[in-house]
Amino acid sequence: MTILGICFDSTSPGVTHGHDLGLVILSFVIAALASFCSLDMAERVRASEGRTRLFWLAMAGLTLGGGIWSMHFIAMTAFHSPIEQGYDPDLTLLSGLIAVASVTIGLAALGRKPGLLRLVGAGAFVGMGVVVMHYMGMSAMKIAGEIAYRPEIFSASVVIALAASTVALWLAANLTKLWQRAGAAIVMAVAISGMHYTGMMGTVLIAAPVITPPEMLFSKTVLAAFVAISTGCFIAIALVLAFIERRLEANSVREAQRLRELNADLEHARREAEAANRAKSAFLATMSHEIRTPMNGVLGMLEVTLRQRIDETMRDHLTLARDSAMNLLTILNDILDYSKLEAGQLQLERMSFSPRAVADEIASMLTSSIMQKKVRLDVSIDTLVPAWIMGDPTRFRQILLNLASNAVKFTDAGSIAIRIGYVDGATPHILRVEVRDTGIGIPEDIRAKLFHRFSQADASTTRRFGGTGLGLAISRELVACMGGEIGVDSTVGEGSTFWFEIPTEPGAEPEVKATGRPVATSGARLRILVAEDNAVNQKVLRTLLSGQGHDLHFVSDGSQAVDAARDGAFDLVLMDVSMPVMDGPTATRHIRALPNAAARVPIIALTANAMAGDRETYIAAGMNDYVSKPVNLDLLLAAIARQTHGAAPDALSEMLPPAMNASQLDEATLAAVNADLDDLLAAFDPPPSQRNEAA
């Protein structure tokens, strides 16, 4: 019976045939090596993408398909029969192509994580390809007779091929470890060899009269040589590729380890840098507090003394001392500001403010310096600029004051103009602020470094005009934080124009809202609790507020402040932050937890802590306002007015210090002030015995 060109015979005994055991073992070894290499490459197929995946797919198909074909024909050379004649070269080669193609397509159809149906389908495809390769290879063997097959054993070989292919693909898709692939290669070799030798068991060679063999046949020797060369090439290619891949993988592992170590070093360096930055911030905060505390005593007492009736020589001396102290405070603020910007800790406010009011305020602040130089100062604001805009008024004022102060510093004659307007056609609205002067001008080669920290035109500039060289660097960073630009145009001998542009939105006139609980009418006598542990600062506050008519009650720590707030009906609390026993924020939280009206008393933070976020921290703790030390009396009185129902301007003027009208001070007030000054000077001046010891 012949089906699809294959002859089946269940009865003929056939010619006796056998196998060479050594070649049988060799065929098994070839099948195992090919299986191992193909499993290794299948792992590369799963891990690769794009063209790399196609390359490894082709190599895996060539290795496994070629290995199965090599195993088949090595097994055929192990087969010996007296009626063999040779092998058809075309069918021999075609069977190899079919094996390679079927395995490659099966691996491609398998995918990375195959389901059961895809696995079975791909296994059936590869299995049928192996069956076709095997029996086409048998057809390539020419004998002096006819080749037939036992149908039951033929069927068993087909089932074995299908099962072996499915198992092989499952192993290729799931095994990743080396020892697993080695074991799987043995299993696959057993299955492949089992399929072949099962098929050979069902082969029946039926002899016929001697016939002339075809002209083009491979002899067994030629076939053996061809298969040996092909097998060697397949295995060599597979092993070389595996070696290269292993080397590349090892290099990748070493590189990954190096990168992990580098990342670990970078992470360690980052943590160290963050720790150093935190230490620097803590140091700056501590130094700021420690410097501002004595500066509060110096400036406070100088301010109070200057508000008295003193002779002009003494007033000049004290004014010079006050201005020098203010310059020192400005340098401190510049250093702190730049440290905040460098650490990314500066947070901008967003509120409605008047650019005209800021410009007029700065012009007023610079009036005395301008009058000494006889320089004219003009302020011009474009009519298109709204009366109120959104932004950070404090930082806007800081930038404009820095530019205007520099203009005054470097202009000995002529004029200075502050101009504020919109950039034409810009969306959103871009506010352009210019400060133009007729000063000394700046050479072109110097302009590029003007906005760098600690940089001025040259060393002689610092000697002649002073300054830290931080002002323009801070202005540049502030403008950048606002999303704008800053620059300068200058001609030597003619003057300079410093400008900055920032995006803005129109704002609305802010409403003055009262905070805290109802107190007496603005300008009336207030009962004020002052929590301050520093004796010098207590004297400064008592002296500064002595002319306001308020009743001041002093405590030296937060715990005493809580007890006093619980027991006494105070209208306002001035709360220091750094105090022994209990600090200011903790005391504030305890006061807010008190029953009835005592919990609603307005609390103003009065502290030398002036780092980024301090104000927000104290407001979050329950305080209503914030004034930094050294205490500016006008700012303190304004904060008191805000927390006592927003005093009107006329009421606020009633609360202004007596420096505005020193003649109205009564004798008792002057005596109290003088007594406090004497006590303060005595505190700073050591006894003669200590001076002698020091000498």
Secondary structure, DSSP 8 states (H G I E B T S, - for coil): -EETTEEE-SS------EE-HHHHHHHHHHHHHHHHHHHHHHHHHHH--HHHHHHHHHHHHHHHHHHHHHHHHHHHHHEE-TTEEEE-HHHHHHHHHHHHHHHHHHHHHH-SS--HHHHHHHHHHHHHHHHHHHHHHHHHEEESEEEEE-HHHHHHHHHHHHHHHHHHHHHHHH--SHHHHHHHHHHHHHHHHHHHHHHHHTEEEEE-S-----SS-B-HHHHHHHHHHHHHHHHHHHHHHHHHHHHHHHHHHHHHHHHHHHHHHHHHHHHHHHHHHHHHHHHHHHHHHHHHHHHHHHHHHHHHHHTS---HHHHHHHHHHHHHHHHHHHHHHHHHHHHHHHTT------EEE-HHHHHHHHHHHTHHHHHHHT-EEEEEE-TTS-S-EEE-HHHHHHHHHHHHHHHHHT-SSSEEEEEEEE-TT-SS-EEEEEEEE-SS---HHHHTTTTSTT--S-HHHHHHH---S-HHHHHHHHHHHTT-EEEEEEETTTEEEEEEEEE--B---------SS--S-TTS--EEEEE---HHHHHHHHHHTGGGT-EEEEESSHHHHHHHHHHS--SEEEE-SS-SSS-HHHHHHHHHTSSGGGGG--EEEEES--STTHHHHHHHTT-SEEEESS--HHHHHHHHHHHTT---HHHHHHHS-GGGGGGG--HHHHHHHHHHHHHHHHHHS--HHHHHHH-
